[in-house]
């Protein structure tokens, strides 16, 4: 079980995650892929990472735009699992040349 992060911890760690923002007990980011097949590959790569971590994001895909929303529902907010998965999403997006919105 992971503990909830403090506001200070969340703010500091989001500073290392360009494109990620916090809204209450969630963090989110949207990425623009070069094309639809790449957007689907991004979802697939993140799905493998999430399964490996046993920590699964909410994902919305609209053509080339993929939005990820992370929260540890069992804890009622943000934990280190969310930050780690956000880093993995960011790395997968960079490999596939998907750019963060915002």
Rosetta blueprint (number, residue, H / E / L):
1 X L
2 X L
3 X L
4 X L
5 X L
6 X L
7 X H
8 X H
9 X H
10 X H
11 X H
12 X H
13 X H
14 X H
15 X L
16 X L
17 X L
18 X L
19 X L
20 X L
21 X E
22 X E
23 X E
24 X L
25 X L
26 X E
27 X E
28 X E
29 X E
30 X E
31 X E
32 X E
33 X L
34 X L
35 X L
36 X H
37 X H
38 X H
39 X H
40 X H
41 X H
42 X H
43 X H
44 X H
45 X H
46 X H
47 X H
48 X H
49 X H
50 X H
51 X H
52 X H
53 X H
54 X L
55 X L
56 X L
57 X L
58 X E
59 X E
60 X E
61 X E
62 X E
63 X L
64 X L
65 X E
66 X E
67 X E
68 X E
69 X E
70 X E
71 X L
72 X E
73 X L
74 X L
75 X L
76 X L
77 X E
78 X L
79 X L
80 X H
81 X H
82 X H
83 X H
84 X H
85 X H
86 X H
87 X H
88 X H
89 X H
90 X H
91 X H
92 X H
93 X H
94 X H
95 X H
96 X L
97 X L
98 X L
99 X E
100 X E
101 X L
102 X L
